[in-house]
Each structure stands twice: as C-alpha cells, then as structure tokens.
Amino acid sequence: MDDQLKEGEGKPLAGEHEKELLLLDVNTYLSKSRWINFFKRHKEDIIGFFIAWGFVGFLVFIAWLIIQF
C-alpha cells in the first residue's frame, strides 16, 4: 500500500482522493469549483444522509406500531 509517507512529506489532501467532507467545505458553497464532481467527492456523506433518514423512518414506523397496540 502507499500509506507510507516519505520523510518530509505531509499527508495528502482529502480532495486529491475524492474523500472531502461536506460540512467542512461550507465556506465555498457559492464558488463554481465546489460543484465540479460534487456527487463523486461527497458520495459517502450523501449515502450516510439517506441511510440516517431511512433509520429515522424505521423508528417512526416502530413507534406507530407500538401505538396501534
């Protein structure tokens, strides 16, 4: 693997590996460069968002089932 850093090198930026975090990029929402490859760069955030809302829907459904009894 290429996880080994050479002496004097810093860690690579997340943007170089298309693993940027959505909330850490808030200050550039209106810039044109922010929207280039947006869904590819923030795929993990977007998938997590929908999984979380699916879980919320599941909890509401379980609560509704409990109320029906």
N, CA, C and O atoms as a Tripos MOL2 file, in Angstrom:
@<TRIPOS>MOLECULE
protein
  276   275    69     0     0
PROTEIN
NO_CHARGES

@<TRIPOS>ATOM
      1 N           0.8420   -1.1960    0.0000 N.3       1 MET1
      2 CA          0.0000    0.0000    0.0000 C.3       1 MET1
      3 C           0.8760    1.2450    0.0000 C.2       1 MET1
      4 O           2.0550    1.1940    0.3500 O.2       1 MET1
      5 N           0.2920    2.3340   -0.3890 N.am      2 ASP2
      6 CA          1.0360    3.5850   -0.4240 C.3       2 ASP2
      7 C           0.7170    4.4530    0.7930 C.2       2 ASP2
      8 O           0.7330    5.6800    0.7040 O.2       2 ASP2
      9 N           0.4230    3.8050    1.9450 N.am      3 ASP3
     10 CA          0.1410    4.5600    3.1650 C.3       3 ASP3
     11 C           1.4100    5.0990    3.8080 C.2       3 ASP3
     12 O           1.3460    5.9570    4.6880 O.2       3 ASP3
     13 N           2.5670    4.5970    3.3720 N.am      4 GLN4
     14 CA          3.8350    5.0410    3.9270 C.3       4 GLN4
     15 C           4.2030    6.3940    3.3350 C.2       4 GLN4
     16 O           4.2280    6.5680    2.1160 O.2       4 GLN4
     17 N           4.4850    7.3420    4.2090 N.am      5 LEU5
     18 CA          4.8820    8.6720    3.7510 C.3       5 LEU5
     19 C           6.3940    8.7640    3.7140 C.2       5 LEU5
     20 O           7.0830    8.2410    4.5900 O.2       5 LEU5
     21 N           6.8970    9.4250    2.7030 N.am      6 LYS6
     22 CA          8.3310    9.6570    2.6230 C.3       6 LYS6
     23 C           8.6940   10.7400    3.6240 C.2       6 LYS6
     24 O           7.8550   11.5500    4.0180 O.2       6 LYS6
     25 N           9.9340   10.7410    4.0230 N.am      7 GLU7
     26 CA         10.3850   11.7090    5.0150 C.3       7 GLU7
     27 C          10.2460   13.1270    4.4600 C.2       7 GLU7
     28 O          10.6760   13.4090    3.3410 O.2       7 GLU7
     29 N           9.6550   13.9960    5.2330 N.am      8 GLY8
     30 CA          9.4680   15.3840    4.8260 C.3       8 GLY8
     31 C           8.1790   15.6480    4.0760 C.2       8 GLY8
     32 O           7.8680   16.8000    3.7730 O.2       8 GLY8
     33 N           7.4170   14.5960    3.7680 N.am      9 GLU9
     34 CA          6.1500   14.7700    3.0580 C.3       9 GLU9
     35 C           5.0060   14.8490    4.0590 C.2       9 GLU9
     36 O           5.0160   14.1660    5.0830 O.2       9 GLU9
     37 N           4.0350   15.6740    3.7610 N.am     10 GLY10
     38 CA          2.8300   15.7410    4.5690 C.3      10 GLY10
     39 C           1.7910   14.7720    4.0370 C.2      10 GLY10
     40 O           1.9510   14.1970    2.9600 O.2      10 GLY10
     41 N           0.7450   14.6030    4.7910 N.am     11 LYS11
     42 CA         -0.3430   13.7350    4.3360 C.3      11 LYS11
     43 C          -1.0190   14.3780    3.1270 C.2      11 LYS11
     44 O          -1.1240   15.6030    3.0610 O.2      11 LYS11
     45 N          -1.4820   13.5680    2.1650 N.am     12 PRO12
     46 CA         -2.1700   14.1310    1.0010 C.3      12 PRO12
     47 C          -3.5290   14.6990    1.3970 C.2      12 PRO12
     48 O          -4.1430   14.2390    2.3600 O.2      12 PRO12
     49 N          -3.9850   15.6800    0.6690 N.am     13 LEU13
     50 CA         -5.2800   16.2820    0.9440 C.3      13 LEU13
     51 C          -6.4030   15.3250    0.5720 C.2      13 LEU13
     52 O          -6.2720   14.5360   -0.3640 O.2      13 LEU13
     53 N          -7.5090   15.3980    1.3080 N.am     14 ALA14
     54 CA         -8.6480   14.5160    1.0490 C.3      14 ALA14
     55 C          -9.2220   14.7580   -0.3440 C.2      14 ALA14
     56 O          -9.7130   13.8260   -0.9790 O.2      14 ALA14
     57 N          -9.1660   15.9770   -0.8150 N.am     15 GLY15
     58 CA         -9.6950   16.2940   -2.1380 C.3      15 GLY15
     59 C          -8.9730   15.5740   -3.2580 C.2      15 GLY15
     60 O          -9.5550   15.3200   -4.3130 O.2      15 GLY15
     61 N          -7.7070   15.2420   -3.0380 N.am     16 GLU16
     62 CA         -6.9470   14.5090   -4.0450 C.3      16 GLU16
     63 C          -7.4440   13.0760   -4.1840 C.2      16 GLU16
     64 O          -7.2410   12.4420   -5.2190 O.2      16 GLU16
     65 N          -8.0900   12.5700   -3.1510 N.am     17 HIS17
     66 CA         -8.6100   11.2030   -3.1580 C.3      17 HIS17
     67 C         -10.1260   11.1730   -3.2220 C.2      17 HIS17
     68 O         -10.7390   10.1250   -3.0200 O.2      17 HIS17
     69 N         -10.7310   12.3180   -3.5020 N.am     18 GLU18
     70 CA        -12.1810   12.4700   -3.6040 C.3      18 GLU18
     71 C         -12.8970   11.9740   -2.3530 C.2      18 GLU18
     72 O         -13.8850   11.2450   -2.4420 O.2      18 GLU18
     73 N         -12.3920   12.3730   -1.1840 N.am     19 LYS19
     74 CA        -12.9950   11.9920    0.0850 C.3      19 LYS19
     75 C         -13.1510   13.2260    0.9740 C.2      19 LYS19
     76 O         -12.8190   13.1850    2.1590 O.2      19 LYS19
     77 N         -13.6420   14.2930    0.4200 N.am     20 GLU20
     78 CA        -13.8460   15.5120    1.1890 C.3      20 GLU20
     79 C         -15.1050   15.3780    2.0280 C.2      20 GLU20
     80 O         -16.0140   14.6200    1.6880 O.2      20 GLU20
     81 N         -15.1500   16.1210    3.1280 N.am     21 LEU21
     82 CA        -16.3370   16.1330    3.9710 C.3      21 LEU21
     83 C         -17.1910   17.3400    3.6310 C.2      21 LEU21
     84 O         -16.6760   18.4460    3.4630 O.2      21 LEU21
     85 N         -18.4840   17.1290    3.5300 N.am     22 LEU22
     86 CA        -19.4160   18.1520    3.0910 C.3      22 LEU22
     87 C         -19.4480   19.3530    4.0320 C.2      22 LEU22
     88 O         -19.3640   20.4920    3.5710 O.2      22 LEU22
     89 N         -19.5680   19.1270    5.3250 N.am     23 LEU23
     90 CA        -19.7050   20.2380    6.2690 C.3      23 LEU23
     91 C         -18.4290   21.0370    6.4490 C.2      23 LEU23
     92 O         -18.4920   22.1990    6.8490 O.2      23 LEU23
     93 N         -17.2810   20.4560    6.1680 N.am     24 LEU24
     94 CA        -16.0360   21.2080    6.2940 C.3      24 LEU24
     95 C         -15.7930   22.1190    5.1020 C.2      24 LEU24
     96 O         -14.8460   22.9060    5.0990 O.2      24 LEU24
     97 N         -16.6330   22.0180    4.1060 N.am     25 ASP25
     98 CA        -16.4890   22.7840    2.8710 C.3      25 ASP25
     99 C         -17.5740   23.8550    2.7530 C.2      25 ASP25
    100 O         -17.8620   24.3180    1.6500 O.2      25 ASP25
    101 N         -18.1770   24.2520    3.8660 N.am     26 VAL26
    102 CA        -19.3240   25.1670    3.8620 C.3      26 VAL26
    103 C         -18.9800   26.5420    3.3040 C.2      26 VAL26
    104 O         -19.7970   27.1370    2.6010 O.2      26 VAL26
    105 N         -17.8200   27.0470    3.5920 N.am     27 ASN27
    106 CA        -17.4870   28.4190    3.1930 C.3      27 ASN27
    107 C         -17.3240   28.5980    1.6860 C.2      27 ASN27
    108 O         -17.1800   29.7280    1.2200 O.2      27 ASN27
    109 N         -17.3430   27.5120    0.9150 N.am     28 THR28
    110 CA        -17.1860   27.6360   -0.5300 C.3      28 THR28
    111 C         -18.4390   27.2030   -1.2890 C.2      28 THR28
    112 O         -18.3530   26.8320   -2.4600 O.2      28 THR28
    113 N         -19.5960   27.2440   -0.6390 N.am     29 TYR29
    114 CA        -20.8380   26.7920   -1.2730 C.3      29 TYR29
    115 C         -21.1370   27.5130   -2.5880 C.2      29 TYR29
    116 O         -21.6560   26.8950   -3.5170 O.2      29 TYR29
    117 N         -20.8280   28.7760   -2.6820 N.am     30 LEU30
    118 CA        -21.2230   29.5490   -3.8480 C.3      30 LEU30
    119 C         -20.1640   29.6010   -4.9450 C.2      30 LEU30
    120 O         -20.3870   30.2110   -5.9910 O.2      30 LEU30
    121 N         -19.0200   28.9710   -4.7170 N.am     31 SER31
    122 CA        -17.9930   29.0070   -5.7590 C.3      31 SER31
    123 C         -18.2530   27.9250   -6.8120 C.2      31 SER31
    124 O         -18.7950   26.8610   -6.5140 O.2      31 SER31
    125 N         -17.8580   28.2240   -8.0280 N.am     32 LYS32
    126 CA        -18.0970   27.3090   -9.1450 C.3      32 LYS32
    127 C         -17.3140   26.0000   -8.9720 C.2      32 LYS32
    128 O         -17.8110   24.9300   -9.3220 O.2      32 LYS32
    129 N         -16.1110   26.0850   -8.4400 N.am     33 SER33
    130 CA        -15.2780   24.8910   -8.3060 C.3      33 SER33
    131 C         -15.8530   23.8860   -7.3100 C.2      33 SER33
    132 O         -15.5330   22.6990   -7.3700 O.2      33 SER33
    133 N         -16.6940   24.3560   -6.4000 N.am     34 ARG34
    134 CA        -17.2990   23.4720   -5.4020 C.3      34 ARG34
    135 C         -18.2070   22.4440   -6.0600 C.2      34 ARG34
    136 O         -18.3200   21.3240   -5.5620 O.2      34 ARG34
    137 N         -18.8490   22.7890   -7.1500 N.am     35 TRP35
    138 CA        -19.8450   21.9150   -7.7640 C.3      35 TRP35
    139 C         -19.2680   20.9700   -8.8140 C.2      35 TRP35
    140 O         -19.9950   20.1430   -9.3650 O.2      35 TRP35
    141 N         -17.9930   21.0800   -9.0910 N.am     36 ILE36
    142 CA        -17.3430   20.1540  -10.0200 C.3      36 ILE36
    143 C         -17.1510   18.8160   -9.3110 C.2      36 ILE36
    144 O         -16.5190   18.7570   -8.2560 O.2      36 ILE36
    145 N         -17.6890   17.7520   -9.8800 N.am     37 ASN37
    146 CA        -17.6320   16.4010   -9.2870 C.3      37 ASN37
    147 C         -18.2000   16.3650   -7.8710 C.2      37 ASN37
    148 O         -17.7070   15.6150   -7.0290 O.2      37 ASN37
    149 N         -19.2220   17.1610   -7.6000 N.am     38 PHE38
    150 CA        -19.7860   17.2690   -6.2520 C.3      38 PHE38
    151 C         -20.2430   15.9150   -5.7180 C.2      38 PHE38
    152 O         -19.8780   15.5370   -4.6050 O.2      38 PHE38
    153 N         -21.0360   15.1820   -6.4950 N.am     39 PHE39
    154 CA        -21.5970   13.9230   -6.0030 C.3      39 PHE39
    155 C         -20.5310   12.8460   -5.8620 C.2      39 PHE39
    156 O         -20.6420   11.9760   -4.9970 O.2      39 PHE39
    157 N         -19.5160   12.8930   -6.6860 N.am     40 LYS40
    158 CA        -18.4300   11.9210   -6.5780 C.3      40 LYS40
    159 C         -17.5870   12.1990   -5.3310 C.2      40 LYS40
    160 O         -17.1890   11.2690   -4.6290 O.2      40 LYS40
    161 N         -17.3180   13.4700   -5.0570 N.am     41 ARG41
    162 CA        -16.4960   13.8380   -3.9030 C.3      41 ARG41
    163 C         -17.2090   13.6100   -2.5840 C.2      41 ARG41
    164 O         -16.5720   13.2620   -1.5900 O.2      41 ARG41
    165 N         -18.5350   13.8040   -2.5600 N.am     42 HIS42
    166 CA        -19.2890   13.7320   -1.3140 C.3      42 HIS42
    167 C         -20.2310   12.5310   -1.2710 C.2      42 HIS42
    168 O         -21.2420   12.5510   -0.5700 O.2      42 HIS42
    169 N         -19.8910   11.4870   -2.0240 N.am     43 LYS43
    170 CA        -20.7450   10.3010   -2.1070 C.3      43 LYS43
    171 C         -20.9950    9.6930   -0.7320 C.2      43 LYS43
    172 O         -22.1230    9.3100   -0.4250 O.2      43 LYS43
    173 N         -19.9680    9.6000    0.0910 N.am     44 GLU44
    174 CA        -20.1070    8.9950    1.4230 C.3      44 GLU44
    175 C         -21.0540    9.8100    2.3050 C.2      44 GLU44
    176 O         -21.8600    9.2340    3.0350 O.2      44 GLU44
    177 N         -20.9670   11.1250    2.2490 N.am     45 ASP45
    178 CA        -21.8600   11.9820    3.0290 C.3      45 ASP45
    179 C         -23.3060   11.8280    2.5780 C.2      45 ASP45
    180 O         -24.2110   11.7380    3.4080 O.2      45 ASP45
    181 N         -23.5240   11.7980    1.2800 N.am     46 ILE46
    182 CA        -24.8840   11.7160    0.7400 C.3      46 ILE46
    183 C         -25.5160   10.3650    1.0710 C.2      46 ILE46
    184 O         -26.6820   10.3050    1.4610 O.2      46 ILE46
    185 N         -24.7580    9.2880    0.9190 N.am     47 ILE47
    186 CA        -25.2760    7.9600    1.2570 C.3      47 ILE47
    187 C         -25.5990    7.8880    2.7480 C.2      47 ILE47
    188 O         -26.6420    7.3530    3.1250 O.2      47 ILE47
    189 N         -24.7380    8.4100    3.5830 N.am     48 GLY48
    190 CA        -24.9700    8.4270    5.0300 C.3      48 GLY48
    191 C         -26.2080    9.2260    5.3970 C.2      48 GLY48
    192 O         -26.9470    8.8480    6.3060 O.2      48 GLY48
    193 N         -26.4350   10.3190    4.7000 N.am     49 PHE49
    194 CA        -27.6130   11.1430    4.9490 C.3      49 PHE49
    195 C         -28.8930   10.3480    4.6990 C.2      49 PHE49
    196 O         -29.8170   10.3740    5.5130 O.2      49 PHE49
    197 N         -28.9420    9.6390    3.5630 N.am     50 PHE50
    198 CA        -30.1440    8.8750    3.2420 C.3      50 PHE50
    199 C         -30.3000    7.6430    4.1390 C.2      50 PHE50
    200 O         -31.4250    7.2620    4.4630 O.2      50 PHE50
    201 N         -29.2130    7.0260    4.5380 N.am     51 ILE51
    202 CA        -29.3000    5.9110    5.4780 C.3      51 ILE51
    203 C         -29.8390    6.3980    6.8180 C.2      51 ILE51
    204 O         -30.6690    5.7280    7.4330 O.2      51 ILE51
    205 N         -29.3760    7.5550    7.2720 N.am     52 ALA52
    206 CA        -29.8540    8.1080    8.5390 C.3      52 ALA52
    207 C         -31.3490    8.4120    8.4720 C.2      52 ALA52
    208 O         -32.0790    8.1250    9.4210 O.2      52 ALA52
    209 N         -31.8140    8.9940    7.3570 N.am     53 TRP53
    210 CA        -33.2460    9.2790    7.2290 C.3      53 TRP53
    211 C         -34.0660    7.9950    7.1080 C.2      53 TRP53
    212 O         -35.2070    7.9430    7.5660 O.2      53 TRP53
    213 N         -33.4950    6.9690    6.5010 N.am     54 GLY54
    214 CA        -34.1670    5.6690    6.4660 C.3      54 GLY54
    215 C         -34.3370    5.0990    7.8640 C.2      54 GLY54
    216 O         -35.3780    4.5270    8.1880 O.2      54 GLY54
    217 N         -33.3160    5.2570    8.6860 N.am     55 PHE55
    218 CA        -33.3820    4.7980   10.0680 C.3      55 PHE55
    219 C         -34.4140    5.5890   10.8620 C.2      55 PHE55
    220 O         -35.1440    5.0170   11.6710 O.2      55 PHE55
    221 N         -34.4800    6.8960   10.6370 N.am     56 VAL56
    222 CA        -35.4960    7.7250   11.3040 C.3      56 VAL56
    223 C         -36.8920    7.2550   10.8940 C.2      56 VAL56
    224 O         -37.7730    7.1280   11.7430 O.2      56 VAL56
    225 N         -37.0990    7.0000    9.6150 N.am     57 GLY57
    226 CA        -38.3880    6.4930    9.1470 C.3      57 GLY57
    227 C         -38.7270    5.1560    9.7990 C.2      57 GLY57
    228 O         -39.8760    4.9220   10.1750 O.2      57 GLY57
    229 N         -37.7340    4.2810    9.9350 N.am     58 PHE58
    230 CA        -37.9370    2.9950   10.5890 C.3      58 PHE58
    231 C         -38.3640    3.1840   12.0480 C.2      58 PHE58
    232 O         -39.2690    2.4960   12.5200 O.2      58 PHE58
    233 N         -37.7210    4.1050   12.7590 N.am     59 LEU59
    234 CA        -38.0760    4.3730   14.1560 C.3      59 LEU59
    235 C         -39.4920    4.9240   14.2770 C.2      59 LEU59
    236 O         -40.2270    4.5500   15.1910 O.2      59 LEU59
    237 N         -39.8760    5.8010   13.3710 N.am     60 VAL60
    238 CA        -41.2410    6.3400   13.3830 C.3      60 VAL60
    239 C         -42.2390    5.2200   13.1150 C.2      60 VAL60
    240 O         -43.2940    5.1670   13.7460 O.2      60 VAL60
    241 N         -41.9180    4.3310   12.1940 N.am     61 PHE61
    242 CA        -42.7860    3.1910   11.8960 C.3      61 PHE61
    243 C         -42.9340    2.2790   13.1220 C.2      61 PHE61
    244 O         -44.0420    1.8410   13.4310 O.2      61 PHE61
    245 N         -41.8510    1.9970   13.8070 N.am     62 ILE62
    246 CA        -41.8990    1.1730   15.0220 C.3      62 ILE62
    247 C         -42.7420    1.8600   16.0880 C.2      62 ILE62
    248 O         -43.5330    1.2020   16.7640 O.2      62 ILE62
    249 N         -42.5880    3.1650   16.2500 N.am     63 ALA63
    250 CA        -43.3880    3.9100   17.2240 C.3      63 ALA63
    251 C         -44.8730    3.8430   16.8530 C.2      63 ALA63
    252 O         -45.7230    3.6900   17.7290 O.2      63 ALA63
    253 N         -45.1860    3.9570   15.5640 N.am     64 TRP64
    254 CA        -46.5680    3.8510   15.1030 C.3      64 TRP64
    255 C         -47.1380    2.4660   15.3980 C.2      64 TRP64
    256 O         -48.2900    2.3510   15.8170 O.2      64 TRP64
    257 N         -46.3430    1.4120   15.1850 N.am     65 LEU65
    258 CA        -46.7810    0.0530   15.5030 C.3      65 LEU65
    259 C         -47.0880   -0.1190   16.9830 C.2      65 LEU65
    260 O         -48.0800   -0.7450   17.3560 O.2      65 LEU65
    261 N         -46.2310    0.4410   17.8140 N.am     66 ILE66
    262 CA        -46.4320    0.3400   19.2710 C.3      66 ILE66
    263 C         -47.7240    1.0560   19.6670 C.2      66 ILE66
    264 O         -48.4790    0.5570   20.5020 O.2      66 ILE66
    265 N         -47.9770    2.2070   19.0790 N.am     67 ILE67
    266 CA        -49.2010    2.9650   19.4020 C.3      67 ILE67
    267 C         -50.4530    2.2030   18.9600 C.2      67 ILE67
    268 O         -51.5020    2.3270   19.5920 O.2      67 ILE67
    269 N         -50.3580    1.4260   17.8980 N.am     68 GLN68
    270 CA        -51.5130    0.6830   17.3930 C.3      68 GLN68
    271 C         -51.9380   -0.4210   18.3490 C.2      68 GLN68
    272 O         -53.0960   -0.8370   18.3020 O.2      68 GLN68
    273 N         -51.0730   -0.9050   19.1970 N.am     69 PHE69
    274 CA        -51.4380   -1.9670   20.1340 C.3      69 PHE69
    275 C         -52.1130   -1.4350   21.3220 C.2      69 PHE69
    276 O         -52.4880   -2.1970   22.2130 O.2      69 PHE69
@<TRIPOS>BOND
     1     1     2 1
     2     2     3 1
     3     3     4 2
     4     3     5 am
     5     5     6 1
     6     6     7 1
     7     7     8 2
     8     7     9 am
     9     9    10 1
    10    10    11 1
    11    11    12 2
    12    11    13 am
    13    13    14 1
    14    14    15 1
    15    15    16 2
    16    15    17 am
    17    17    18 1
    18    18    19 1
    19    19    20 2
    20    19    21 am
    21    21    22 1
    22    22    23 1
    23    23    24 2
    24    23    25 am
    25    25    26 1
    26    26    27 1
    27    27    28 2
    28    27    29 am
    29    29    30 1
    30    30    31 1
    31    31    32 2
    32    31    33 am
    33    33    34 1
    34    34    35 1
    35    35    36 2
    36    35    37 am
    37    37    38 1
    38    38    39 1
    39    39    40 2
    40    39    41 am
    41    41    42 1
    42    42    43 1
    43    43    44 2
    44    43    45 am
    45    45    46 1
    46    46    47 1
    47    47    48 2
    48    47    49 am
    49    49    50 1
    50    50    51 1
    51    51    52 2
    52    51    53 am
    53    53    54 1
    54    54    55 1
    55    55    56 2
    56    55    57 am
    57    57    58 1
    58    58    59 1
    59    59    60 2
    60    59    61 am
    61    61    62 1
    62    62    63 1
    63    63    64 2
    64    63    65 am
    65    65    66 1
    66    66    67 1
    67    67    68 2
    68    67    69 am
    69    69    70 1
    70    70    71 1
    71    71    72 2
    72    71    73 am
    73    73    74 1
    74    74    75 1
    75    75    76 2
    76    75    77 am
    77    77    78 1
    78    78    79 1
    79    79    80 2
    80    79    81 am
    81    81    82 1
    82    82    83 1
    83    83    84 2
    84    83    85 am
    85    85    86 1
    86    86    87 1
    87    87    88 2
    88    87    89 am
    89    89    90 1
    90    90    91 1
    91    91    92 2
    92    91    93 am
    93    93    94 1
    94    94    95 1
    95    95    96 2
    96    95    97 am
    97    97    98 1
    98    98    99 1
    99    99   100 2
   100    99   101 am
   101   101   102 1
   102   102   103 1
   103   103   104 2
   104   103   105 am
   105   105   106 1
   106   106   107 1
   107   107   108 2
   108   107   109 am
   109   109   110 1
   110   110   111 1
   111   111   112 2
   112   111   113 am
   113   113   114 1
   114   114   115 1
   115   115   116 2
   116   115   117 am
   117   117   118 1
   118   118   119 1
   119   119   120 2
   120   119   121 am
   121   121   122 1
   122   122   123 1
   123   123   124 2
   124   123   125 am
   125   125   126 1
   126   126   127 1
   127   127   128 2
   128   127   129 am
   129   129   130 1
   130   130   131 1
   131   131   132 2
   132   131   133 am
   133   133   134 1
   134   134   135 1
   135   135   136 2
   136   135   137 am
   137   137   138 1
   138   138   139 1
   139   139   140 2
   140   139   141 am
   141   141   142 1
   142   142   143 1
   143   143   144 2
   144   143   145 am
   145   145   146 1
   146   146   147 1
   147   147   148 2
   148   147   149 am
   149   149   150 1
   150   150   151 1
   151   151   152 2
   152   151   153 am
   153   153   154 1
   154   154   155 1
   155   155   156 2
   156   155   157 am
   157   157   158 1
   158   158   159 1
   159   159   160 2
   160   159   161 am
   161   161   162 1
   162   162   163 1
   163   163   164 2
   164   163   165 am
   165   165   166 1
   166   166   167 1
   167   167   168 2
   168   167   169 am
   169   169   170 1
   170   170   171 1
   171   171   172 2
   172   171   173 am
   173   173   174 1
   174   174   175 1
   175   175   176 2
   176   175   177 am
   177   177   178 1
   178   178   179 1
   179   179   180 2
   180   179   181 am
   181   181   182 1
   182   182   183 1
   183   183   184 2
   184   183   185 am
   185   185   186 1
   186   186   187 1
   187   187   188 2
   188   187   189 am
   189   189   190 1
   190   190   191 1
   191   191   192 2
   192   191   193 am
   193   193   194 1
   194   194   195 1
   195   195   196 2
   196   195   197 am
   197   197   198 1
   198   198   199 1
   199   199   200 2
   200   199   201 am
   201   201   202 1
   202   202   203 1
   203   203   204 2
   204   203   205 am
   205   205   206 1
   206   206   207 1
   207   207   208 2
   208   207   209 am
   209   209   210 1
   210   210   211 1
   211   211   212 2
   212   211   213 am
   213   213   214 1
   214   214   215 1
   215   215   216 2
   216   215   217 am
   217   217   218 1
   218   218   219 1
   219   219   220 2
   220   219   221 am
   221   221   222 1
   222   222   223 1
   223   223   224 2
   224   223   225 am
   225   225   226 1
   226   226   227 1
   227   227   228 2
   228   227   229 am
   229   229   230 1
   230   230   231 1
   231   231   232 2
   232   231   233 am
   233   233   234 1
   234   234   235 1
   235   235   236 2
   236   235   237 am
   237   237   238 1
   238   238   239 1
   239   239   240 2
   240   239   241 am
   241   241   242 1
   242   242   243 1
   243   243   244 2
   244   243   245 am
   245   245   246 1
   246   246   247 1
   247   247   248 2
   248   247   249 am
   249   249   250 1
   250   250   251 1
   251   251   252 2
   252   251   253 am
   253   253   254 1
   254   254   255 1
   255   255   256 2
   256   255   257 am
   257   257   258 1
   258   258   259 1
   259   259   260 2
   260   259   261 am
   261   261   262 1
   262   262   263 1
   263   263   264 2
   264   263   265 am
   265   265   266 1
   266   266   267 1
   267   267   268 2
   268   267   269 am
   269   269   270 1
   270   270   271 1
   271   271   272 2
   272   271   273 am
   273   273   274 1
   274   274   275 1
   275   275   276 2
@<TRIPOS>SUBSTRUCTURE
     1 MET1         2 RESIDUE 1 A MET
     2 ASP2         6 RESIDUE 1 A ASP
     3 ASP3        10 RESIDUE 1 A ASP
     4 GLN4        14 RESIDUE 1 A GLN
     5 LEU5        18 RESIDUE 1 A LEU
     6 LYS6        22 RESIDUE 1 A LYS
     7 GLU7        26 RESIDUE 1 A GLU
     8 GLY8        30 RESIDUE 1 A GLY
     9 GLU9        34 RESIDUE 1 A GLU
    10 GLY10       38 RESIDUE 1 A GLY
    11 LYS11       42 RESIDUE 1 A LYS
    12 PRO12       46 RESIDUE 1 A PRO
    13 LEU13       50 RESIDUE 1 A LEU
    14 ALA14       54 RESIDUE 1 A ALA
    15 GLY15       58 RESIDUE 1 A GLY
    16 GLU16       62 RESIDUE 1 A GLU
    17 HIS17       66 RESIDUE 1 A HIS
    18 GLU18       70 RESIDUE 1 A GLU
    19 LYS19       74 RESIDUE 1 A LYS
    20 GLU20       78 RESIDUE 1 A GLU
    21 LEU21       82 RESIDUE 1 A LEU
    22 LEU22       86 RESIDUE 1 A LEU
    23 LEU23       90 RESIDUE 1 A LEU
    24 LEU24       94 RESIDUE 1 A LEU
    25 ASP25       98 RESIDUE 1 A ASP
    26 VAL26      102 RESIDUE 1 A VAL
    27 ASN27      106 RESIDUE 1 A ASN
    28 THR28      110 RESIDUE 1 A THR
    29 TYR29      114 RESIDUE 1 A TYR
    30 LEU30      118 RESIDUE 1 A LEU
    31 SER31      122 RESIDUE 1 A SER
    32 LYS32      126 RESIDUE 1 A LYS
    33 SER33      130 RESIDUE 1 A SER
    34 ARG34      134 RESIDUE 1 A ARG
    35 TRP35      138 RESIDUE 1 A TRP
    36 ILE36      142 RESIDUE 1 A ILE
    37 ASN37      146 RESIDUE 1 A ASN
    38 PHE38      150 RESIDUE 1 A PHE
    39 PHE39      154 RESIDUE 1 A PHE
    40 LYS40      158 RESIDUE 1 A LYS
    41 ARG41      162 RESIDUE 1 A ARG
    42 HIS42      166 RESIDUE 1 A HIS
    43 LYS43      170 RESIDUE 1 A LYS
    44 GLU44      174 RESIDUE 1 A GLU
    45 ASP45      178 RESIDUE 1 A ASP
    46 ILE46      182 RESIDUE 1 A ILE
    47 ILE47      186 RESIDUE 1 A ILE
    48 GLY48      190 RESIDUE 1 A GLY
    49 PHE49      194 RESIDUE 1 A PHE
    50 PHE50      198 RESIDUE 1 A PHE
    51 ILE51      202 RESIDUE 1 A ILE
    52 ALA52      206 RESIDUE 1 A ALA
    53 TRP53      210 RESIDUE 1 A TRP
    54 GLY54      214 RESIDUE 1 A GLY
    55 PHE55      218 RESIDUE 1 A PHE
    56 VAL56      222 RESIDUE 1 A VAL
    57 GLY57      226 RESIDUE 1 A GLY
    58 PHE58      230 RESIDUE 1 A PHE
    59 LEU59      234 RESIDUE 1 A LEU
    60 VAL60      238 RESIDUE 1 A VAL
    61 PHE61      242 RESIDUE 1 A PHE
    62 ILE62      246 RESIDUE 1 A ILE
    63 ALA63      250 RESIDUE 1 A ALA
    64 TRP64      254 RESIDUE 1 A TRP
    65 LEU65      258 RESIDUE 1 A LEU
    66 ILE66      262 RESIDUE 1 A ILE
    67 ILE67      266 RESIDUE 1 A ILE
    68 GLN68      270 RESIDUE 1 A GLN
    69 PHE69      274 RESIDUE 1 A PHE
